Structure formats: structure tokens, C-alpha cells
Amino acid sequence: MAKKGRTAILKRQREVKKAERAALKREKREVRKEGETEAGLVATAEDLEGYGFGSDEEEVDEKEDDAV
């Protein structure tokens, strides 16, 4: 009887990993497609604050405090 070569086992493992990576990519692509809506394209107040844009109310309050 011939011994199974280690290379065949390693090849099978590489193929399994490759298939798993492809499946993950497909899942991520599906999630991105589902998330692509117009609601996702509009920035919320929290998003704007995260980018450094404060709300107008805060700016008005700060200007009034400086004037007093």
C-alpha cells in the first residue's frame, strides 16, 4: 500500500480555506448591497458631530456666552 502524501492533504486544506474566503467575500458583498439605501447616504447629526461639524444651536450659545 502506498502512503498518502502530505502534499495532497495540504492541497485539500488550501482549497478549503480558499472556498471559505470566497464565501466570506460573498456574504460581505450581500451585506453591503442590502445596506446601500438612500437612508444610508444621508448623514445624521451624530455623523456630522463625528466629522467635527457641531450643531447650529451650540454655536449660537457659544457666541452669546462670549458677548456677555
N, CA, C and O of each residue as an XYZ file, in Angstrom:
272
protein
N       0.821     -1.183      0.000
C       0.000      0.000      0.000
C       0.871      1.254      0.000
O       1.890      1.345      0.685
N       0.437      2.172     -0.767
C       1.181      3.427     -0.858
C       0.727      4.380      0.235
O      -0.453      4.444      0.581
N       1.688      5.117      0.770
C       1.369      6.117      1.782
C       0.813      7.367      1.096
O       1.273      7.763      0.025
N      -0.174      7.971      1.731
C      -0.692      9.232      1.200
C       0.338     10.323      1.440
O       0.926     10.434      2.516
N       0.531     11.104      0.428
C       1.498     12.187      0.560
C       0.937     13.352      1.339
O      -0.260     13.635      1.292
N       1.799     14.010      2.043
C       1.392     15.175      2.831
C       0.937     16.308      1.915
O       0.105     17.127      2.304
N       1.477     16.353      0.712
C       1.125     17.448     -0.203
C      -0.352     17.393     -0.586
O      -0.980     18.436     -0.771
N      -0.909     16.204     -0.705
C      -2.325     16.086     -1.048
C      -3.190     16.653      0.068
O      -4.196     17.313     -0.192
N      -2.802     16.399      1.288
C      -3.554     16.915      2.440
C      -3.455     18.432      2.492
O      -4.453     19.119      2.714
N      -2.250     18.951      2.288
C      -2.059     20.396      2.305
C      -2.841     21.065      1.178
O      -3.407     22.144      1.358
N      -2.866     20.419      0.026
C      -3.612     20.971     -1.102
C      -5.098     21.048     -0.763
O      -5.747     22.053     -1.051
N      -5.632     20.007     -0.161
C      -7.035     19.997      0.221
C      -7.328     21.100      1.235
O      -8.357     21.771      1.153
N      -6.420     21.282      2.186
C      -6.607     22.335      3.194
C      -6.605     23.722      2.543
O      -7.399     24.587      2.912
N      -5.700     23.926      1.565
C      -5.663     25.214      0.857
C      -6.961     25.459      0.108
O      -7.483     26.574      0.105
N      -7.484     24.411     -0.528
C      -8.735     24.545     -1.264
C      -9.893     24.886     -0.342
O     -10.757     25.687     -0.697
N      -9.916     24.281      0.845
C     -10.983     24.560      1.816
C     -10.893     26.011      2.282
O     -11.909     26.702      2.353
N      -9.691     26.476      2.597
C      -9.509     27.858      3.041
C      -9.918     28.836      1.945
O     -10.548     29.858      2.216
N      -9.556     28.514      0.709
C      -9.907     29.378     -0.410
C     -11.423     29.467     -0.564
O     -11.961     30.547     -0.807
N     -12.101     28.350     -0.426
C     -13.566     28.333     -0.531
C     -14.198     29.125      0.612
O     -15.188     29.826      0.404
N     -13.637     29.022      1.810
C     -14.166     29.767      2.952
C     -14.004     31.271      2.742
O     -14.915     32.046      3.033
N     -12.829     31.682      2.230
C     -12.602     33.113      1.967
C     -13.583     33.634      0.924
O     -14.112     34.738      1.052
N     -13.818     32.838     -0.097
C     -14.763     33.246     -1.142
C     -16.172     33.386     -0.573
O     -16.901     34.310     -0.934
N     -16.555     32.473      0.313
C     -17.887     32.540      0.925
C     -18.010     33.801      1.786
O     -19.048     34.463      1.764
N     -16.960     34.137      2.542
C     -16.984     35.352      3.359
C     -17.127     36.595      2.489
O     -17.877     37.513      2.822
N     -16.397     36.619      1.366
C     -16.500     37.764      0.465
C     -17.914     37.904     -0.084
O     -18.436     39.014     -0.189
N     -18.530     36.787     -0.431
C     -19.899     36.836     -0.949
C     -20.847     37.385      0.106
O     -21.711     38.208     -0.195
N     -20.683     36.928      1.342
C     -21.554     37.398      2.426
C     -21.380     38.898      2.647
O     -22.362     39.625      2.794
N     -20.133     39.360      2.670
C     -19.875     40.784      2.874
C     -20.468     41.615      1.744
O     -21.022     42.688      1.982
N     -20.354     41.121      0.517
C     -20.907     41.836     -0.631
C     -22.421     41.946     -0.512
O     -22.992     42.995     -0.810
N     -23.077     40.868     -0.077
C     -24.532     40.888      0.094
C     -24.941     41.891      1.170
O     -25.926     42.611      1.007
N     -24.188     41.939      2.266
C     -24.495     42.871      3.347
C     -24.353     44.311      2.855
O     -25.175     45.167      3.182
N     -23.302     44.573      2.064
C     -23.107     45.923      1.537
C     -24.241     46.310      0.596
O     -24.709     47.448      0.619
N     -24.680     45.369     -0.229
C     -25.781     45.668     -1.154
C     -27.057     45.971     -0.392
O     -27.796     46.881     -0.768
N     -27.332     45.228      0.669
C     -28.525     45.468      1.472
C     -28.451     46.815      2.166
O     -29.476     47.472      2.346
N     -27.258     47.237      2.560
C     -27.075     48.492      3.285
C     -27.078     49.709      2.385
O     -27.169     50.833      2.877
N     -26.981     49.514      1.071
C     -26.946     50.638      0.152
C     -28.351     51.143     -0.136
O     -28.993     50.738     -1.104
N     -28.803     52.025      0.718
C     -30.091     52.674      0.506
C     -29.869     54.167      0.602
O     -28.802     54.621      1.017
N     -30.867     54.921      0.223
C     -30.725     56.372      0.304
C     -30.612     56.829      1.751
O     -29.968     57.837      2.043
N     -31.235     56.091      2.645
C     -31.141     56.451      4.059
C     -29.700     56.328      4.534
O     -29.277     57.078      5.414
N     -28.959     55.420      3.982
C     -27.561     55.251      4.360
C     -26.667     56.346      3.818
O     -25.542     56.510      4.290
N     -27.138     57.100      2.838
C     -26.342     58.148      2.232
C     -26.532     59.496      2.908
O     -25.778     60.428      2.630
N     -27.521     59.626      3.790
C     -27.798     60.879      4.474
C     -27.108     60.848      5.836
O     -27.268     59.902      6.606
N     -26.344     61.890      6.116
C     -25.628     61.963      7.385
C     -26.568     62.420      8.498
O     -27.358     63.346      8.319
N     -26.470     61.767      9.630
C     -27.257     62.162     10.790
C     -26.493     63.225     11.572
O     -25.337     63.519     11.268
N     -27.142     63.796     12.575
C     -26.489     64.810     13.411
C     -25.269     64.207     14.108
O     -24.241     64.867     14.258
N     -25.391     62.957     14.527
C     -24.258     62.296     15.190
C     -23.096     62.116     14.222
O     -21.936     62.277     14.601
N     -23.410     61.781     12.969
C     -22.357     61.641     11.963
C     -21.631     62.961     11.761
O     -20.402     63.000     11.691
N     -22.402     64.048     11.668
C     -21.796     65.357     11.459
C     -20.919     65.759     12.635
O     -19.838     66.317     12.442
N     -21.373     65.482     13.842
C     -20.564     65.792     15.021
C     -19.281     64.981     15.010
O     -18.233     65.470     15.433
N     -19.352     63.761     14.535
C     -18.158     62.919     14.444
C     -17.140     63.471     13.461
O     -15.937     63.268     13.629
N     -17.619     64.172     12.428
C     -16.729     64.775     11.447
C     -16.250     66.155     11.879
O     -15.456     66.780     11.176
N     -16.721     66.635     13.021
C     -16.272     67.925     13.528
C     -17.226     69.061     13.237
O     -16.903     70.212     13.528
N     -18.384     68.783     12.676
C     -19.384     69.809     12.429
C     -20.345     69.813     13.605
O     -21.081     68.849     13.813
N     -20.342     70.889     14.371
C     -21.254     70.990     15.504
C     -22.619     71.450     15.052
O     -22.792     71.901     13.920
N     -23.586     71.333     15.940
C     -24.928     71.802     15.592
C     -24.970     73.318     15.679
O     -24.147     73.923     16.366
N     -25.926     73.940     14.986
C     -26.052     75.398     14.966
C     -26.414     75.944     16.337
O     -25.988     77.043     16.692
N     -27.189     75.202     17.113
C     -27.605     75.651     18.435
C     -26.408     75.850     19.347
O     -26.365     76.811     20.115
N     -25.443     74.960     19.270
C     -24.258     75.076     20.121
C     -23.467     76.327     19.761
O     -22.975     77.026     20.647
N     -23.341     76.614     18.462
C     -22.576     77.769     18.027
C     -23.239     79.067     18.484
O     -22.550     80.006     18.880
N     -24.566     79.127     18.431
C     -25.291     80.319     18.857
C     -25.086     80.522     20.352
O     -24.841     81.647     20.787
N     -25.179     79.462     21.146
C     -24.981     79.562     22.587
C     -23.575     80.045     22.911
O     -23.400     80.863     23.814
N     -22.581     79.559     22.200
C     -21.203     79.952     22.467
C     -20.980     81.427     22.146
O     -20.277     82.118     22.883
N     -21.572     81.920     21.052
C     -21.417     83.318     20.675
C     -22.080     84.229     21.706
O     -21.549     85.295     22.017
N     -23.230     83.825     22.238
C     -23.901     84.618     23.253
C     -23.101     84.662     24.538
O     -23.067     85.695     25.206
N     -22.439     83.534     24.909
C     -21.628     83.492     26.110
C     -20.402     84.386     25.958
O     -19.980     85.016     26.929
N     -19.831     84.454     24.777
C     -18.653     85.291     24.554
C     -19.005     86.772     24.609
O     -18.189     87.583     25.048
N     -20.192     87.133     24.177
C     -20.598     88.520     24.132
C     -20.867     89.062     25.534
O     -20.721     90.263     25.762
N     -21.254     88.213     26.468
C     -21.623     88.666     27.817
C     -20.434     88.862     28.675
O     -20.568     89.242     29.839
